[in-house]
Amino acid sequence: MNKDKKILVFTATYNEKENIEKLILNINSNLPAASILIIDDNSPDGTGIVVKKIQDQINKLFLISRNKKLGLDSAHKLAYKYSLDNGFDYLITMDADFSHDPSELPNIVNHLNLHPFVLGSRYIRGGKCLMKGSRLFMSFLGNKLIKIISGINSNEFTTSFRGFNLKSLGNFNLNNVEYKGYSFFMGTIFELYNSKINIKEIPIIFKDREKGISKIPKLEILRTLKNLGIFYLKKF
């Protein structure tokens, strides 16, 4: 059913040298017909160099190297534009640290055959978040708070494991999302809601990163609360 669909799997990287080769090979194994796009923000650890070497093995692997760290939101917007400019039907976005399992990709594709937007959710039946301690508490509480304040019927707002059926999104455009940094993922859900796009949640198991360190700054919590307040005020 998916043979005629042109699929792009995208991840943004910054210092993911320890994970990126294994991730690319896993994506290719689970979704061999898909193209893979890596946008690397000039990683000092040489992530981009690793990707270039793997391009010899996988001819549908594409790399955009940016000359400095320009942020997650701009990387996702660039990937969205790339997918539209190159005639892709489906765009799937995910993290590069193995918190998102590539084995879930075929399931996302199957749901994209029926829905305009598919969201991998940790907080619905069948989903699970394997973070621990304060990180798990803040994630669970944060998503609950966003749901209550925004009034949007979604249990997940902050994970990047999501799929877009690009031909079924109406007037939605990812470039209209105004929020920066990690708030961008919450802002995308807000924009989908404003565009009256149905959000299809599917359960995922969210793992803690395999290697490397988390890059989410503490300031992002305050930024998210600020942007949530702005969205709430705009509703009225």
ROVEX-75108 format. One record per atom (N, C-alpha, C): residue in one letter; z, x, y. Coordinates in steps of 0.2 Angstrom, whole numbers, padded with zeros to 4 digits, always signed. Each point is the difference from the previous one (the first is absolute). Last residue first. Example, Ala and Ser with C-alpha at 12.3 -4.5 7.8 and 13.67 -1.06 7.14 Angstrom:
<lumlums>
s+0035+0064-0011 s+0001+0004+0006 s+0003-0004+0005 a+0000+0002-0028 a+0000-0004+0006 a+0000+0004+0006 
</lumlums>
This chain:
<lumlums>
f+0119-0043+0170 f+0002-0006+0005 f-0003+0001+0007 k-0005+0016-0018 k+0000-0007-0003 k+0001-0006+0004 k+0004+0023+0007 k-0007-0002+0001 k-0001-0007-0004 l+0021+0011-0003 l-0001-0003+0007 l-0007-0002+0001 y+0004+0011-0020 y+0004-0007+0000 y-0001-0003+0007 f-0009+0021-0004 f-0004-0005-0003 f+0004-0006+0001 i+0011+0018+0008 i-0006-0001+0004 i-0004-0006-0003 g+0018+0009-0012 g+0002-0004+0006 g-0006-0002+0004 l-0004+0014-0017 l+0002-0006-0003 l+0002-0005+0006 n-0003+0023+0005 n-0007-0004-0001 n+0001-0007-0003 k+0019+0014+0003 k-0003-0002+0006 k-0006-0004+0000 l+0010+0009-0020 l+0004-0006+0003 l-0002-0002+0007 t-0010+0019-0011 t-0002-0006-0003 t+0004-0006+0003 r+0005+0021+0008 r-0007-0002+0002 r-0002-0007-0003 l+0020+0011-0007 l+0001-0003+0007 l-0007-0003+0003 i+0000+0012-0021 i+0004-0006+0000 i+0001-0004+0006 e-0011+0021-0001 e-0004-0005-0002 e+0004-0007-0001 l+0010+0022+0004 l-0002-0004+0006 l-0005-0006-0001 k+0007+0017-0016 k+0005-0006+0001 k-0002-0004+0006 p-0019+0012-0014 p+0005+0002+0004 p+0005-0006+0001 i-0017+0007-0021 i+0002-0006+0004 i+0006+0002+0005 k-0012+0013-0019 k-0001+0002+0007 k+0001-0006+0005 s+0009+0011-0026 s-0002-0006+0004 s-0002+0002+0007 i-0003+0019-0019 i+0005-0004+0003 i-0003-0006+0004 g-0008+0014-0024 g+0000+0000+0007 g+0006-0004+0003 k-0009-0007-0024 k+0001+0006+0003 k+0000+0000+0008 e+0000-0020-0013 e+0001+0004-0005 e+0002+0007+0002 r+0006-0024+0012 r-0005+0005+0000 r+0001+0005-0006 d+0009-0024-0003 d+0002+0005+0005 d-0005+0005-0001 k-0007-0025-0007 k+0003+0006-0002 k+0002+0005+0006 f-0007-0027-0006 f+0000+0005+0005 f+0005+0006-0002 i-0014-0022-0012 i+0006+0004-0001 i-0001+0006+0005 i-0011-0026+0002 i-0001+0007-0001 i+0007+0004-0001 p-0013-0027+0002 p+0006+0004-0001 p-0002+0008-0002 i-0013-0018+0017 i+0000+0001-0007 i+0006+0005-0001 e-0010-0018+0020 e+0004+0005-0002 e+0000+0001-0008 k-0016-0010+0021 k+0001+0000-0007 k+0005+0005-0002 i-0008-0013+0023 i+0003+0006-0002 i+0002-0001-0008 n-0018-0012+0019 n+0005-0001-0005 n+0002+0007-0003 i-0009-0005+0026 i-0002+0003-0007 i+0005-0001-0005 k-0002-0005+0025 k+0001-0006-0005 k-0003+0003-0007 s+0004+0012+0021 s-0007-0001-0001 s-0001-0006-0006 n+0022+0008+0007 n-0003-0002+0006 n-0008-0002-0001 y+0012+0011-0017 y+0003-0007+0001 y-0003-0003+0006 l-0006+0022-0005 l-0003-0005-0005 l+0002-0007+0001 e+0010+0017+0014 e-0007-0002+0002 e-0004-0004-0005 f+0022+0007-0005 f+0000-0004+0006 f-0007-0002+0002 i+0003+0016-0017 i+0002-0007-0003 i+0000-0005+0006 t-0003+0022+0006 t-0006-0002-0003 t+0001-0007-0003 g+0018+0012+0010 g-0005-0003+0005 g-0006-0003-0003 m+0016+0012-0013 m+0002-0006+0002 m-0005-0004+0004 f-0005+0022-0005 f-0001-0004-0006 f+0003-0007+0001 f+0002+0016+0018 f-0007-0002-0001 f-0001-0005-0006 s+0020+0013+0006 s+0000-0007+0002 s-0007-0003-0001 y+0004+0023-0003 y+0001-0004-0006 y+0001-0008+0002 g-0013+0014+0018 g+0004+0002-0005 g+0001-0004-0006 k-0007-0013+0022 k-0001+0007-0002 k+0004+0002-0006 y-0012-0025+0010 y+0006+0004-0001 y-0001+0007-0003 e-0016-0018+0005 e+0002+0004+0006 e+0006+0005-0002 v-0023-0013-0012 v+0008+0001-0001 v+0002+0005+0005 n-0023-0006-0003 n+0004-0004+0005 n+0007+0000-0001 n-0016+0011-0015 n+0000+0003+0007 n+0004-0004+0005 l-0005-0009-0022 l+0005+0005+0000 l+0001+0004+0007 n-0011-0025-0003 n-0002+0007+0000 n+0006+0005+0001 f-0009-0028-0006 f+0005+0005+0000 f-0003+0007+0001 n-0010-0023-0001 n+0000+0004+0006 n+0005+0005+0000 g-0009-0007-0023 g-0001-0004+0006 g+0000+0004+0006 l+0003+0006-0024 l+0005+0001+0005 l-0001-0004+0006 s-0013+0006-0021 s+0003-0007+0000 s+0006+0000+0005 k-0014+0019-0007 k-0005-0005+0002 k+0003-0007+0000 l+0013+0020-0006 l-0003+0001+0007 l-0005-0005+0002 n+0022+0002-0015 n-0007-0002-0002 n-0004-0001+0007 f+0023+0015-0006 f-0004-0004+0005 f-0007-0002-0003 g+0027+0010-0009 g-0007+0000+0000 g-0004-0005+0004 r+0025+0017-0004 r-0003-0007+0002 r-0008+0001-0001 f+0024+0014+0002 f-0004-0001-0006 f-0003-0007+0001 s+0015+0011+0015 s-0007+0001+0002 s-0004-0002-0006 t+0025-0009+0008 t-0003+0004-0004 t-0007+0000+0001 t+0016-0014+0012 t+0000+0007+0002 t-0003+0005-0005 f+0005-0025-0001 f-0004+0001+0006 f-0001+0008+0001 e+0008-0022-0018 e-0002+0007+0001 e-0004+0001+0006 n+0006-0021-0008 n+0006+0003-0002 n+0000+0008+0001 s-0012-0024+0012 s-0001+0006-0004 s+0006+0004-0001 n-0007-0020+0015 n+0002-0001-0007 n-0003+0006-0004 i+0008-0002+0027 i-0006+0001-0005 i+0002+0000-0007 g+0014-0001+0021 g-0002-0006-0003 g-0006+0000-0004 s+0013+0018+0013 s-0007-0002+0001 s-0002-0007-0002 i+0023+0008-0003 i-0002+0000+0007 i-0007-0002+0001 i+0008+0002-0023 i+0003-0005+0004 i-0002-0001+0007 k-0009+0018-0013 k-0002-0007-0003 k+0003-0006+0004 i+0007+0023+0004 i-0007-0001+0003 i-0002-0007-0002 l+0020+0007-0010 l+0001-0002+0008 l-0007-0001+0003 k+0000+0007-0023 k+0003-0007+0001 k+0001-0002+0007 n-0007+0022-0004 n-0006-0005-0002 n+0003-0007+0000 g+0016+0017+0004 g-0005+0000+0005 g-0006-0005-0001 l+0017+0004-0017 l+0003-0004+0006 l-0006+0000+0006 f-0005+0013-0019 f+0001-0007-0002 f+0002-0004+0006 s-0002+0023+0004 s-0006-0003-0002 s+0000-0007-0002 m+0020+0012+0004 m-0004-0001+0006 m-0006-0003-0001 f+0012+0006-0019 f+0004-0005+0004 f-0004-0002+0006 l-0008+0018-0013 l-0001-0006-0004 l+0003-0006+0004 r+0005+0022+0008 r-0007-0002+0001 r-0002-0006-0003 s+0022+0008-0003 s-0001-0003+0006 s-0007-0001+0002 g+0004+0003-0026 g+0005+0001+0006 g-0002-0003+0006 k-0020+0005-0016 k+0007-0001-0001 k+0004+0001+0006 m-0026-0008-0011 m+0003+0005+0005 m+0008-0002-0002 l-0018-0011-0011 l+0004+0005-0003 l+0003+0005+0004 c-0010-0027-0001 c+0000+0006+0005 c+0005+0005-0003 k-0016-0023-0010 k+0006+0004+0000 k+0000+0006+0005 g-0012-0026-0010 g+0000+0006+0004 g+0006+0004+0000 g-0003-0021-0011 g-0004+0005-0003 g-0001+0006+0003 r+0006-0021+0015 r+0002+0001-0007 r-0005+0004-0004 i+0003+0007+0025 i-0001-0007-0003 i+0001+0001-0008 y+0001+0018+0017 y+0005-0005+0001 y-0001-0007-0002 r-0015+0020+0002 r+0006+0003-0004 r+0005-0006-0001 s-0028+0000+0004 s+0007-0002+0003 s+0005+0002-0005 g-0027+0003+0009 g+0004+0002-0006 g+0007-0001+0003 l-0022-0014+0008 l+0005+0004+0002 l+0005+0002-0006 v-0027-0010+0008 v+0005+0001-0005 v+0006+0005+0002 f-0022-0017+0011 f+0005+0006+0001 f+0005+0000-0006 p-0019-0015+0000 p-0002+0004+0005 p+0005+0006+0001 h-0005-0013-0024 h+0004+0000+0006 h-0002+0005+0006 l-0009-0002-0023 l+0002-0007+0001 l+0003-0001+0007 n-0007+0021-0010 n-0006-0005-0001 n+0002-0007+0002 l+0016+0017+0001 l-0004+0000+0006 l-0007-0004-0001 h+0016+0004-0017 h+0003-0005+0004 h-0005-0001+0007 n-0004+0017-0017 n-0001-0007-0003 n+0002-0006+0005 v+0004+0023+0006 v-0007-0002+0001 v-0002-0007-0003 i+0022+0009-0002 i-0001-0002+0007 i-0008-0002+0001 n+0007+0008-0021 n+0003-0006+0001 n-0001-0003+0007 p-0007+0022-0007 p-0005-0005-0002 p+0003-0007+0001 l+0014+0019+0007 l-0007-0001+0004 l-0004-0006-0003 e+0022+0010-0008 e+0000-0007+0003 e-0007-0001+0003 s+0006+0021-0009 s-0002-0004-0005 s+0000-0007+0002 p+0007+0018+0014 p-0008-0001+0000 p-0002-0005-0006 d+0024+0001+0014 d-0003+0002-0006 d-0007-0002-0001 h+0018+0007+0021 h-0005-0006-0002 h-0003+0003-0007 s+0014+0014+0010 s+0004-0006+0000 s-0004-0006-0002 f-0009+0023+0002 f+0002-0003-0006 f+0005-0005+0000 d-0010+0012+0019 d+0005+0003-0003 d+0003-0003-0007 a-0017-0007+0018 a-0003+0006-0004 a+0006+0004-0004 d-0005-0028+0008 d+0003+0007+0002 d-0002+0005-0004 m-0016-0021+0005 m+0006+0001-0003 m+0003+0007+0002 t-0021-0021+0002 t+0003+0005+0004 t+0007+0001-0004 i-0027-0012-0003 i+0007+0001-0003 i+0004+0006+0003 l-0024-0017+0004 l+0004+0006+0002 l+0007-0001-0002 y-0026-0011-0006 y+0007+0000+0000 y+0003+0006+0002 d-0023-0004+0002 d+0002-0007-0001 d+0008+0000+0001 f-0018+0019+0012 f+0004-0002-0006 f+0002-0007+0000 g-0015+0014+0016 g-0002-0006-0005 g+0005-0001-0006 n+0001+0016+0020 n-0004+0003-0007 n-0001-0006-0005 d+0011-0003+0022 d-0006+0004+0001 d-0004+0001-0006 l+0022-0009-0002 l-0005-0005+0002 l-0007+0003+0002 s+0018+0014-0008 s-0002-0005-0005 s-0005-0005+0002 y+0009+0015+0016 y-0004+0004-0005 y-0003-0005-0005 k+0016-0008+0015 k-0006+0001+0003 k-0005+0003-0005 y+0022-0001-0007 y-0003-0007+0001 y-0007+0000+0003 a+0012+0020-0001 a-0002-0002-0006 a-0003-0006-0001 l+0010+0007+0021 l-0006+0003-0002 l-0003-0001-0007 k+0021-0009+0006 k-0006-0004+0004 k-0006+0004-0001 h+0019+0009-0010 h-0002-0006-0003 h-0006-0004+0004 a+0009+0020+0009 a-0003+0002-0006 a-0003-0007-0004 s+0014-0002+0020 s-0007+0002+0002 s-0004+0002-0007 d+0023-0005-0002 d-0004-0006+0002 d-0007+0002+0002 l+0015+0017-0007 l-0002-0004-0005 l-0004-0006+0002 g+0001+0024+0014 g+0004-0006-0002 g-0003-0004-0005 l-0006+0022+0010 l-0002-0005+0004 l+0003-0007-0002 k+0000+0029-0003 k+0003-0006-0002 k+0000-0006+0005 k-0020+0019-0001 k+0007+0000+0001 k+0003-0007-0003 n-0023+0005-0002 n+0002+0007+0002 n+0008+0000+0002 r-0014-0014-0020 r+0001-0001+0008 r+0004+0007+0002 s-0017-0008-0022 s+0006+0004+0002 s+0000+0000+0008 i-0010-0015-0022 i+0000+0001+0007 i+0006+0004+0002 l-0014-0005-0025 l+0006+0003+0004 l-0002+0000+0008 f-0007-0011-0027 f-0002+0001+0007 f+0006+0002+0004 l-0011-0005-0026 l+0006+0002+0003 l-0002+0003+0007 k-0014-0007-0019 k+0002-0005+0004 k+0006+0001+0004 n-0009+0015-0017 n-0005+0000+0006 n+0001-0006+0004 i+0016+0017-0015 i-0001-0007+0001 i-0005-0001+0006 q+0005+0022-0008 q+0001-0004-0006 q-0002-0007+0001 d+0000+0015+0018 d-0005+0003-0005 d+0000-0004-0006 q+0016-0004+0017 q-0006-0003+0001 q-0006+0002-0004 i+0023+0010+0001 i-0001-0006-0005 i-0007-0003+0001 k+0007+0017+0015 k-0002+0003-0007 k-0001-0006-0005 k+0006-0006+0022 k-0006+0003+0000 k-0002+0003-0007 v+0022-0008+0004 v-0005-0006-0001 v-0007+0003+0000 v+0017+0016+0004 v+0000-0003-0007 v-0005-0005-0001 i+0003+0008+0022 i-0003+0005-0004 i-0001-0002-0008 g+0013-0013+0016 g-0007-0001+0001 g-0004+0005-0005 t+0023+0002+0002 t-0002-0006-0004 t-0007-0001+0000 g+0016+0018+0010 g-0007+0001-0003 g-0002-0006-0005 d+0020+0004+0015 d+0001+0002-0007 d-0007+0001-0004 p+0003-0009+0023 p+0001+0007+0000 p+0000+0003-0007 s-0014-0022+0009 s+0006+0002-0004 s+0001+0008+0000 n-0016-0017+0012 n+0001+0007+0001 n+0007+0002-0003 d-0006-0023-0003 d+0001+0002+0007 d+0002+0007+0000 d-0016-0016-0017 d+0006+0005+0001 d+0001+0002+0007 i-0011-0020-0017 i+0000+0002+0007 i+0006+0004+0001 i-0016-0009-0022 i+0006+0003+0002 i-0001+0002+0008 l-0012-0018-0020 l+0000+0003+0007 l+0007+0003+0001 i-0017-0009-0022 i+0007+0002+0003 i-0001+0003+0006 s-0014-0018-0017 s-0001+0006+0004 s+0008+0001+0003 a-0007-0014-0024 a+0002+0000+0007 a-0001+0007+0004 a-0003-0006-0024 a-0005-0002+0004 a+0001+0000+0007 p+0017+0005-0017 p-0006+0005+0000 p-0005-0002+0005 l+0026-0005-0004 l-0006-0004+0004 l-0006+0004+0001 n+0019+0008-0012 n+0002-0007+0000 n-0006-0004+0003 s-0001+0024+0000 s+0000-0002-0007 s+0001-0008-0001 n+0000+0011+0022 n-0007+0000-0003 n+0000-0003-0008 i+0020+0003+0012 i-0004-0006+0003 i-0006+0000-0003 n+0013+0018-0007 n+0003-0007-0002 n-0004-0006+0003 l-0005+0022+0008 l-0002+0000-0007 l+0002-0007-0003 i+0008+0005+0021 i-0008-0001+0000 i-0002-0001-0007 l+0023+0006+0003 l-0002-0007+0002 l-0007-0001+0000 k+0007+0022-0005 k+0002-0005-0006 k-0002-0007+0002 e-0003+0016+0017 e-0005+0001-0006 e+0002-0005-0005 i+0014+0001+0019 i-0006-0003+0001 i-0005+0001-0006 n+0024+0007+0004 n-0001-0006-0004 n-0008-0002+0000 e+0011+0020+0010 e+0003+0000-0006 e-0002-0007-0004 k-0007+0005+0023 k-0003+0004-0005 k+0002-0001-0007 e+0004-0011+0023 e+0000-0003-0007 e-0003+0004-0005 n+0003+0000+0026 n+0004+0004-0004 n+0001-0004-0007 y-0011-0015+0013 y+0003+0005+0005 y+0005+0004-0005 t-0021-0022-0002 t+0004+0006-0002 t+0003+0004+0005 a-0011-0026-0008 a+0001+0004+0005 a+0005+0006-0002 t-0017-0018-0014 t+0006+0002+0001 t+0000+0006+0006 f-0017-0021-0014 f+0002+0005+0005 f+0007+0002+0000 v-0022-0012-0015 v+0007+0001+0000 v+0002+0006+0005 l-0022-0018-0004 l+0002+0006+0003 l+0008+0000-0001 i-0023-0014-0011 i+0007+0001+0001 i+0002+0007+0003 k-0021-0020-0006 k+0001+0007+0003 k+0007+0001+0002 k-0012-0017-0018 k+0004+0000+0005 k+0001+0008+0002 d-0011-0010-0019 d-0005-0001+0006 d+0004+0001+0006 k+0011+0001-0021 k-0005+0005-0001 k-0005+0000+0007 n+0020-0014-0008 n+0000+0004+0006 n-0006+0005+0000 m+0003-0016-0018 m+0000-0004+0006 m+0000+0004+0006 
</lumlums>
